[in-house]
Amino acid sequence: MNKNIRNDLARYGCRAAIFLASISPALGSVSDDLRFEESDFMKATSYRRPDKLATANLAANGALSPVNVAWDRTHEGKWFIEEQRYGADAVAGGIAKNDTSAIVRGLLILHWGFLQQQPDGSFACPDAFHSTSFFVEAAAHSLLLLNASPFAAQYAGEINWISPRLLKAALWMTLPGVKAQGQRSNAPYTHRRYLVAAALGETGVLAINRALIEDSKLYALEGIALQDPSGFNPEKGGYDCSYHAVGLGYAERYYDLVAEGELKSRLYGMLQKANAWLTTRVRPDGTLDPEGNTRTGADQEKSRNGVPKTLNYGWTYRSFYRWSLISGDPAFARLADLVFAGEAIYKRQIGK
């Protein structure tokens, strides 16, 4: 960590305490989320090439990723609804860069996913609760952004087609038996609490369904309670800087779009400590230090497509930048820039 960033973070601690005491308890707003998604930073980083978003391993009908494309040919073997979540990146990037072809591509990917939905709202794939939570969050976020964008009328037909199916999927996640199984499988992973909170909460905001928002709060509170005193959010009994960043991304989105009252204040405190901890995993060149990670960085786990999981730089620089907007501290915007530069170094190191 360079000296300027260390100095910034030292000053940040005092200012954050003052900010925490004065933040508004109001329900989140899509305008806060749009401020991040349409920022110059996101346009220059994650969305710099909207024509490339969600294009790798994409079938003409919208099936996305090797595993889903292969399953779509024969309907045999495994598939995962979560793989369709990347359509949301194309929707968000298309909105940010005024690229309708990206929006159309993203909606096609989401549409294919909902075509696989069962009558009860579920998706008949392995690890169904977790996989569905990814997809529900992605679809809800996409529709919230579209409804608040200049493209709302243009894509009203698709928004209206997806919306009831999305609500049905979110409600399926809250069924007692489904919820209990999901909580058991999610137990070792803190980041999943914020993912599920975002999925249910964003759908609740979109559908004006207060019950879903209330359910989402329980997951967020559980995630906050799991935080280690040092600041990391545990994964499989230890820390993992990559999944920690993923969890922060969903928690920050939840903060902007859903959180209210005391929960918003408590979530701010978690985010403050968690972002500060994540800075300790950033090297001077912007690369991430995976030493001690429980899940990524040493081929510990494989993705749904059977390849070793890599460090997630995108979620890391996104979480730092959004935190700079939430906290008002530019040190984290500079850190986001540093990690974005470090991603290129990392990709060369792993041959990508």
Phi and psi in degrees as a GROMACS rama.xvg file:
@    title "Ramachandran Plot"
@    xaxis  label "Phi"
@    yaxis  label "Psi"
@TYPE xy
-75.6583  163.894  ASN-2
-62.0121  -41.4  LYS-3
-60.7529  -42.1547  ASN-4
-68.4667  -38.6191  ILE-5
-60.1724  -44.1212  ARG-6
-63.582  -41.055  ASN-7
-58.0421  -45.2927  ASP-8
-68.559  -33.8404  LEU-9
-63.45  -42.3885  ALA-10
-69.2377  -32.1732  ARG-11
-59.6901  -38.1745  TYR-12
-56.2503  -43.4203  GLY-13
-69.7057  -45.0204  CYS-14
-64.9182  -35.2864  ARG-15
-63.8413  -37.3196  ALA-16
-62.758  -39.1701  ALA-17
-67.1919  -43.8539  ILE-18
-63.0249  -40.9772  PHE-19
-60.5784  -33.8569  LEU-20
-75.5576  -15.5101  ALA-21
-118.899  2.55097  SER-22
-67.5025  150.349  ILE-23
-72.4519  139.597  SER-24
-85.73  7.22126  PRO-25
-67.1395  155.763  ALA-26
-58.8788  146.329  LEU-27
-59.2139  168.815  GLY-28
-138.419  142.005  SER-29
-63.5293  -23.6083  VAL-30
-64.0733  -33.2128  SER-31
-66.7205  -39.7288  ASP-32
-68.3594  -41.6092  ASP-33
-62.7772  -34.5171  LEU-34
-57.0679  -37.9836  ARG-35
-76.7999  -51.0793  PHE-36
-64.5252  -31.3101  GLU-37
-100.076  12.6266  GLU-38
-68.54  156.772  SER-39
-59.8606  -33.8789  ASP-40
-61.8872  -49.2319  PHE-41
-66.8099  -35.048  MET-42
-65.0266  -29.8085  LYS-43
-91.4477  -11.2721  ALA-44
-119.036  -92.0122  THR-45
-59.2436  -33.6561  SER-46
-109.596  19.6493  TYR-47
-64.7101  -26.883  ARG-48
-127.759  78.8609  ARG-49
-60.4468  -24.6749  PRO-50
-69.6882  -14.6395  ASP-51
-102.287  -8.61554  LYS-52
-69.0631  127.376  LEU-53
55.0187  44.6765  ALA-54
-111.384  -22.1022  THR-55
-70.7493  130.963  ALA-56
57.126  44.3514  ASN-57
-108.129  124.78  LEU-58
-82.6546  160.001  ALA-59
-61.1957  -27.2661  ALA-60
-89.9292  -1.75316  ASN-61
107.959  -10.0112  GLY-62
-61.8553  135.747  ALA-63
-129.6  137.19  LEU-64
92.8646  150.819  SER-65
-55.0354  -40.98  PRO-66
-69.1518  -38.463  VAL-67
-76.8465  -36.7167  ASN-68
-63.6053  -42.8746  VAL-69
-64.7259  -42.9399  ALA-70
-64.3616  -36.4389  TRP-71
-65.4201  -24.2777  ASP-72
-73.2319  -37.0295  ARG-73
-124.35  -16.4043  THR-74
56.3062  35.4616  HIS-75
-124.558  148.621  GLU-76
85.5278  -162.316  GLY-77
-91.9691  150.304  LYS-78
-147.681  165.179  TRP-79
-140.261  121.919  PHE-80
-61.6304  -27.7911  ILE-81
-60.4113  -26.9192  GLU-82
-62.3705  -21.868  GLU-83
-79.7441  -5.90917  GLN-84
-64.9088  -21.4285  ARG-85
-70.0206  -11.8879  TYR-86
-59.3856  -29.1014  GLY-87
-64.472  -32.8451  ALA-88
-64.0557  -39.5038  ASP-89
-67.4635  -39.0358  ALA-90
-63.7491  -49.7505  VAL-91
-64.7674  -43.246  ALA-92
-65.8874  -36.6623  GLY-93
-65.2915  -39.034  GLY-94
-65.7698  -46.1448  ILE-95
-62.8987  -38.5118  ALA-96
-103.827  9.96659  LYS-97
56.6722  44.0092  ASN-98
-115.361  98.8418  ASP-99
-69.4293  -26.6665  THR-100
-65.7298  -35.5188  SER-101
-67.3438  -41.54  ALA-102
-61.2861  -46.0468  ILE-103
-60.556  -42.9328  VAL-104
-62.84  -44.4406  ARG-105
-62.1728  -42.1594  GLY-106
-67.1304  -35.6814  LEU-107
-60.9178  -41.866  LEU-108
-65.6438  -44.3086  ILE-109
-65.1109  -40.2648  LEU-110
-59.4501  -46.6009  HIS-111
-55.9835  -41.3453  TRP-112
-59.5395  -47.1  GLY-113
-71.2047  -21.1627  PHE-114
-65.7932  -19.3066  LEU-115
-92.1245  2.00422  GLN-116
-69.2859  140.62  GLN-117
-83.902  161.556  GLN-118
-56.0645  -29.2331  PRO-119
-85.7862  2.76102  ASP-120
98.9441  -7.63474  GLY-121
-87.024  177.606  SER-122
-129.834  125.403  PHE-123
-81.8221  69.0033  ALA-124
-131.122  163.38  CYS-125
-62.6294  155.629  PRO-126
50.6716  49.1013  ASP-127
-61.159  -41.3861  ALA-128
-62.7779  -50.0141  PHE-129
-65.4792  -44.6806  HIS-130
-62.3376  -41.097  SER-131
-65.7507  -37.2879  THR-132
-60.7207  -39.7045  SER-133
-60.0056  -48.17  PHE-134
-69.2055  -42.0466  PHE-135
-60.916  -44.9213  VAL-136
-61.4662  -43.8099  GLU-137
-62.4342  -44.5688  ALA-138
-67.1742  -42.7762  ALA-139
-62.8557  -43.734  ALA-140
-62.7973  -41.5989  HIS-141
-61.1231  -45.5276  SER-142
-70.9746  -35.5023  LEU-143
-61.1839  -43.7683  LEU-144
-66.1465  -45.5362  LEU-145
-60.9643  -44.0836  LEU-146
-62.4345  -28.0775  ASN-147
-94.4669  0.784909  ALA-148
-102.162  169.872  SER-149
-67.5569  -6.87033  PRO-150
-95.1861  4.21037  PHE-151
-56.9996  -48.7061  ALA-152
-67.3814  -37.5853  ALA-153
-61.5423  -36.3982  GLN-154
-112.182  22.802  TYR-155
-58.562  -38.1945  ALA-156
-60.6109  -46.4927  GLY-157
-70.9847  -37.6871  GLU-158
-58.8217  -44.142  ILE-159
-69.7596  -29.1304  ASN-160
-73.2579  -42.2355  TRP-161
-73.7519  -39.3945  ILE-162
-52.3669  -51.1074  SER-163
-67.087  -31.2941  PRO-164
-70.4182  -38.4864  ARG-165
-62.7294  -46.8543  LEU-166
-60.141  -41.8691  LEU-167
-62.0696  -39.9851  LYS-168
-65.6598  -42.8088  ALA-169
-64.6537  -41.7601  ALA-170
-65.3937  -35.7517  LEU-171
-58.2167  -39.2591  TRP-172
-63.2826  -22.2615  MET-173
-94.2797  -3.66925  THR-174
-60.7688  136.788  LEU-175
-50.6562  -48.7519  PRO-176
-66.9314  -39.6516  GLY-177
-65.7524  -46.4218  VAL-178
-60.194  -44.5596  LYS-179
-61.9015  -43.4679  ALA-180
-65.228  -41.1831  GLN-181
-62.6791  -41.5647  GLY-182
-65.3469  -36.3151  GLN-183
-64.6755  -46.4573  ARG-184
-73.0637  -25.7411  SER-185
-85.1072  -10.1492  ASN-186
-49.6247  -43.1456  ALA-187
-77.9145  -2.01898  PRO-188
-122.789  106.245  TYR-189
-64.7938  -38.6678  THR-190
-58.8556  -27.4334  HIS-191
-69.0717  -25.7921  ARG-192
-61.7944  -42.5864  ARG-193
-75.4093  -30.7121  TYR-194
-63.4989  -48.8598  LEU-195
-66.4613  -40.235  VAL-196
-57.4314  -44.5933  ALA-197
-66.6916  -42.1264  ALA-198
-59.7244  -50.5006  ALA-199
-72.3986  -42.6277  LEU-200
-66.6014  -44.2954  GLY-201
-66.1727  -39.4301  GLU-202
-64.9893  -38.1869  THR-203
-62.3181  -41.3046  GLY-204
-64.6413  -44.9771  VAL-205
-62.4042  -45.4262  LEU-206
-89.8459  -0.571464  ALA-207
53.2642  49.6363  ILE-208
-112.601  100.282  ASN-209
-65.2009  -32.4639  ARG-210
-61.7564  -40.4536  ALA-211
-65.8781  -38.9581  LEU-212
-63.3058  -42.9588  ILE-213
-64.2905  -40.8562  GLU-214
-61.5448  -39.7955  ASP-215
-62.6633  -33.3768  SER-216
-61.5146  -35.9434  LYS-217
-63.6053  -38.4425  LEU-218
-68.8596  -41.7294  TYR-219
-63.0558  -43.1475  ALA-220
-64.1187  -38.2843  LEU-221
-64.3166  -41.1496  GLU-222
-61.5659  -43.7487  GLY-223
-60.006  -42.0172  ILE-224
-66.5458  -23.7619  ALA-225
-82.9073  -12.612  LEU-226
-59.649  134.289  GLN-227
-70.2172  145.69  ASP-228
-54.5849  -27.3147  PRO-229
-76.5838  -14.0395  SER-230
118.926  -20.1512  GLY-231
-81.2281  154.715  PHE-232
-101.612  114.495  ASN-233
-61.6928  145.499  PRO-234
-135.374  115.514  GLU-235
55.6382  42.5709  LYS-236
84.1846  3.56639  GLY-237
-151.137  -153.899  GLY-238
-111.203  154.165  TYR-239
-146.235  110.313  ASP-240
-62.0178  -30.2453  CYS-241
-71.4954  -52.6033  SER-242
-69.7046  -28.0095  TYR-243
-58.3909  -44.5223  HIS-244
-66.8486  -38.8473  ALA-245
-60.199  -46.164  VAL-246
-60.5155  -40.5173  GLY-247
-63.0629  -38.5624  LEU-248
-59.3903  -45.1928  GLY-249
-71.4956  -37.4756  TYR-250
-65.4832  -38.7694  ALA-251
-69.8972  -37.7667  GLU-252
-63.9205  -41.7193  ARG-253
-62.1401  -42.1999  TYR-254
-57.3745  -45.4057  TYR-255
-71.4632  -39.0767  ASP-256
-98.5925  -26.8619  LEU-257
-127.771  -43.3049  VAL-258
-60.5401  149.927  ALA-259
-151.209  161.462  GLU-260
55.9995  -139.462  GLY-261
-62.2851  -36.2362  GLU-262
-60.8312  -40.5019  LEU-263
-61.1455  -40.9688  LYS-264
-65.4116  -43.6514  SER-265
-67.4755  -37.4938  ARG-266
-64.7601  -38.4575  LEU-267
-58.6526  -44.6111  TYR-268
-61.3459  -42.1585  GLY-269
-61.3458  -46.0474  MET-270
-63.7223  -37.7465  LEU-271
-59.5021  -50.1895  GLN-272
-68.6875  -39.502  LYS-273
-68.7734  -40.5232  ALA-274
-68.1612  -37.301  ASN-275
-63.1329  -41.184  ALA-276
-63.2643  -41.2742  TRP-277
-62.6943  -28.8965  LEU-278
-62.1201  -26.7277  THR-279
-72.726  -10.6732  THR-280
-100.233  6.61143  ARG-281
-102.928  124.351  VAL-282
-80.9514  165.592  ARG-283
-57.0923  -27.406  PRO-284
-89.5243  4.23403  ASP-285
91.499  -6.7536  GLY-286
-77.3426  157.823  THR-287
-94.1563  142.147  LEU-288
-94.3765  109.697  ASP-289
-89.6006  4.02515  PRO-290
-55.6454  125.087  GLU-291
88.7996  -4.77461  GLY-292
-60.4548  141.687  ASN-293
-88.5534  -16.5297  THR-294
-130.268  -27.1267  ARG-295
-135.181  158.732  THR-296
103.435  -16.9845  GLY-297
-140.333  33.9372  ALA-298
58.9214  33.3931  ASP-299
-68.9462  -36.7539  GLN-300
-131.71  158.542  GLU-301
-114.675  153.622  LYS-302
-76.573  176.149  SER-303
-59.9899  -24.2549  ARG-304
-93.8563  7.87157  ASN-305
85.8164  11.2354  GLY-306
-108.066  151.05  VAL-307
-58.4538  138.868  PRO-308
-70.6278  135.497  LYS-309
-103.357  171.472  THR-310
-71.1959  137.77  LEU-311
-94.4191  91.337  ASN-312
-71.881  -35.6958  TYR-313
-59.3184  -47.8027  GLY-314
-66.961  -29.6744  TRP-315
-69.1598  -50.5986  THR-316
-72.2205  -28.76  TYR-317
-64.206  -45.4015  ARG-318
-65.5189  -38.6688  SER-319
-63.4356  -43.9236  PHE-320
-69.4437  -42.8605  TYR-321
-63.5379  -36.4805  ARG-322
-63.8288  -33.8495  TRP-323
-62.7531  -34.7884  SER-324
-73.4976  -42.0832  LEU-325
-66.0563  -46.4597  ILE-326
-83.5127  -20.619  SER-327
78.6913  14.314  GLY-328
-103.858  116.444  ASP-329
-70.7513  -13.1744  PRO-330
-58.7126  -35.9654  ALA-331
-77.5415  -24.9793  PHE-332
-67.5703  -41.4778  ALA-333
-65.2537  -37.9226  ARG-334
-65.6672  -37.4946  LEU-335
-60.4545  -43.3213  ALA-336
-60.2869  -40.9284  ASP-337
-64.0599  -44.3342  LEU-338
-68.5172  -35.363  VAL-339
-61.117  -41.7451  PHE-340
-65.6334  -36.7159  ALA-341
-66.6332  -26.3226  GLY-342
-60.3516  -39.8215  GLU-343
-63.7785  -39.0273  ALA-344
-63.6271  -45.5487  ILE-345
-61.6734  -42.6727  TYR-346
-62.8641  -36.887  LYS-347
-65.9695  -37.8297  ARG-348
-65.1509  -35.9568  GLN-349
-98.0851  5.00762  ILE-350
76.2285  33.7981  GLY-351
